[in-house]
Amino acid sequence: MKNWFHSWRAAVRIARRDAWRAKGRSSLVLAMIALPILGVCALDLTYRSSELSPGERLERTIGAADASFRDGGFGGQPILQTPQGDNYSPAKEDDSGGWPSGSADLRKALPAGARWITDTQGAAKLTTRHGLLQTDVRELKSDDPIARGIVTLLDGRHPQKADEVIATSAFLEQSGLSIGSTVSARNFDRPYRVVGSYELPDSLDTAQITALPGTFLAPYTKAAEKAGALAPGSSTTYLVQHAGGFTWNMVQEINTKGIAVVSRAVVLDPPADSEVPLYQRSGWGDFNSSPAADAMLLVSLGTVVGLAMLEICLLAGPAFAVGARRSRRQLGLVGANGGSRSHIRAIVLSGGLVIGIAAAVVGTVLAVVLTLALQPFLEEYMGQRFGAFDVRPLELFGIALLAVLTGLLAAIVPAVTASRQTVLASLTGRRGVRSTSKVLPVLGLVALLLGGALALYGSLVTDQFIVVAGGSAIAELGVVAMTPAIVGLFGRTGRWLPLSPRLALRDAVRNRGRTAPAVAAVLAAVAGTVAVATYTASSDAQYRAEYTPSLPHGAVSFFQMEEGGRDVPAVTDAVQRYLSVETRADVSRVAVGKPGCPPWGGGDGCGRYEVVVPAGNECPMWTVDDASEKFTAAQRRKMIREDWRCKESRGGGIYVDGGLLVGDARLLKVLGITDPGAARALAEGKAVTFHKPLVAKDGTIGVKQITDLKAADEAATNRKPVPGKVSSVPAHLVTGDPATYGLQVLMTPATAKAAGLATAPVGAYFSTDRLPSGEQRQKLDAELAKIGAGVDLTVEEGYVSDDSLFMLALTIFAGLVTVGAAGIATGLAQADAEADLKTLAAVGAPPRVRRTLSGFQCGVVAAMGVVLGSVSGLLPALGLRLTEERQQLRFHEQNLAEGWGGDLTPPYVPIVIPWETLAALLVAVPLGAALLAALVTRSKGAMARRAAT
């Protein structure tokens, strides 16, 4: 034991001294190992610090209160809730599927002796320097001790008067306002002065203002209703302090009054699941991840970590080999003085241990320092403040151990190689001749065949992605193991090459111990890049083929439904001002109730409409509760294919409420509908429809105006006719299957008026002579932001792929790894070939030979790795795409067999080779690596007498 300790201590001292002497090489290896450790440690610190404890989360939601009370919305009926108060439902289950509705009196649930404040939240469009901004509005006495922790005051003071507010820093930044500015709301001219700025620790990006309770939302609601706008909604929470807090039993008692409670005591010390009635209800499931999913996540994470460690070992291994080669005389002296092969191995392994420990320390310390320094930027990026800066020593220690293990693994092969050198060869500098291992290529071939068979089985027999991925990983490891033998095969092409590339290839083949790891490192990086690029390009081609346009190419539309389309003229003017408009078609919607009502109903005096499907035109499958019980699969399939009542309208387009718009023939022109009878029918006062089931036997369509929404919902639940007034309009049916982009019915304003239908402006459609430029879109977006209207703008540009930047990043990553690995191999080759270079110089070789030889050495390694990696990377991508094709084809056939699908066209799952990426990898990357190596290599080396051998 004592001898073992002393020998390793001496080995570590020697390795430390060698690392200090070769600072450049040591720094390179240290950086390769430390950078991943830095990233993982920083990620761990950021995640743990942003992961709030229950106490920290309570402080940000209920402040210093013991509990928060909020209305469950079930009319005061008893409820059941989770201990956290984030989920609840009525205590009495209704078999009809309906839930009670209404509000409860929160004050009746407050216990005697409790102190409370209210926290009311709503929204409004506030005036800014740029126009209007949709903003959250809060009413809270923010300086009350109960509210401590909910908001963080940054500057100024809390509001003290009814006309004072404080605003978040995000609101001040977006609005262009500052402390001392005044702000008001649309339809509400009362000014409020901003007296302070604050932030919400859990939502830094939220634009919000806070006023005193009762000073903003109530008068704003009255003003909005007076102006004919829909009253804004709001919700109120009571923040309650009570001696002793609120136990779980108290929470359940309050639940009987229809009030949901978030109790500090219960959240910090939750009851057992068996004591929570909601958890005992049938159908209530545990939505946490399953053990199988957790195991799959661990396997995936382990695979990623293992491949990353393999990549680092392949890159760092040649660097340790450089150190061992340059220290061979020192290692020979150790052997000459009685040192055994184990001592030699210990010295080289200690180099990996020293670098690994240094990388672990540097990576961990830098992660802590950088996370602390970048904390404000990380918080801004994540949109929330950290809780406590949470350092978990065991987790950081485990990550640091990976650095030590990586360093040791990277030094194993150089250590074994150095220990096999004879003392005489080490002292004289002779490398000797060593044959490559014959076992490793065989094992690699077996792994390649086994992995390829697994990937083929996964893609053609099963539908399991994990089988394809696992087989591909095994096959790639097999190729890595076969790399020394494959490098030897490349050497046979040297006879046809000029002098410099022939020397470079011969040197790479003769010194496979340093060439193979570098080639394998390039292979691994390029294989991953090619696999992801092929899969991404294939998926992109599929998405392009499946893309359904929302409008004709180049067309533009917008919808603005707030406040009865009040801002439609302003938005229309902005679109015409900034885009190259050819044809403009204004459209309106059918309005039921007050002018400011939304199209979907809601609010007092508001209703909705629907286009009636006559009883004889309803698809039989849609009139029963369960079509699978009423009809066989063959019957369903026949109805979908042959019964015109069951044919769905052509897909795509933008959402049109009810499918009905009020406009004129210009809309037909914008949408590219050329049916001559359609324009003539509009001129004759008829409605134009594109959906045959909507047309009754008498040639009319019916539009039902629904004013009693509650009765309508009950009737729909019970499958009864919805009560309402039906207006019949003569209709013209457009035959064929034109692309209508979501439009089912079009009628003119005069036709709607004659039918007794009120209308409200809703938007416009435009045809343009060219697509808008980026500058035009930016100007239009800025103008719409000033208007402050909720605009749903659509510009049909066709399919636009967003993967080009991702593909470029992949190519750059693979290129950097390739250049780095080839550079390391080239540096080792130059160290080994110094004697040959001196001989070339002595016999009169031009100085450029040294530079070109270095460039070709780097290019040869890069080219071999890129070629092998490109071939290896295609296997997993092809396997995954074939698996996806099987899954989609099976789903398609299952739909056809069960009678739910009428489309006989099989799914299109193409496999596309990314030739641009492959060309960049196969040509540009090796060429760039060779040129870079040639440029950084000196043409003239130091002249010296060749050592006698």
Secondary structure, DSSP 8 states (H G I E B T S, - for coil): -HHHHHHHHHHHHHHHHHHHHSHHHHHHHHHHHHHHHHHHHHHHHHHHHHS--HHHHHHHHHTT-SEEEEE-SBTT--EEE-TTSS-EEESS--TTS----B---GGGGS-TT-EEEEEEEEEEEEE-SSSEEEEEEEE--TTSGGGBTTBEEEEE----STTEEEEEHHHHHHHT--TT-EEEETTEEEEEEEEEEEE-TT-TT--EEEE-TTSSHHHHHHHHHHTT------EEEEEEE-TT---HHHHHHHHTTTEEEEEHHHHHS---GGG-HHHHSTT----S--HHHHHHHHHHHHHHHHHHHHHHHHHHHHHHHHHHHHTHHHHHHHHHTT--HHHHHHHHHHHHHHHHHHHHHHHHHHHHHHHHHTHHHHHHHHTS--SS----HHHHHHHHHHHHHHHHHHHHHHHHHHHTS-HHHHHHT--------SHHHHHHHHHHHHHHHHHHHHHHT---HHHHHHHHHHHHHHHHHHHHHHHHHHGGGGGGS-HHHHHHHHHHHHTHHHHHHHHHHHHHHHHHHHHHHHHHHHHHHHHHHH---SSSTT-EEEEE-GGGTTTHHHHHHHHHHHS-EEEEEEEEEE--BSTT--TT--STTB-EEEEE--GGGS-GGGGSS-HHHHS-HHHHHHHHHH-GGG------S---GGGEEE--HHHHHHHT---HHHHHHHHTT-EEES-GGGS-TTSEEEEEEE--HHHHHHHHHTT-----EEEEEEEEE--S----TT--EEE-HHHHHHTT--EEEEEEEEEESS---HHHHHHHHHHHHHHT--EEEEE--------HHHHHHHHHHHHHHHHHHHHHHHHHHHHHTHHHHHHHHHTT--THHHHHHHHHHHHHHHHHHHHHHHHHHHHHHHHHHHHHHHHHHHHHHHHHHHT-----S---------HHHHHIIIIIHHHHHHHHHHHHS-S----------
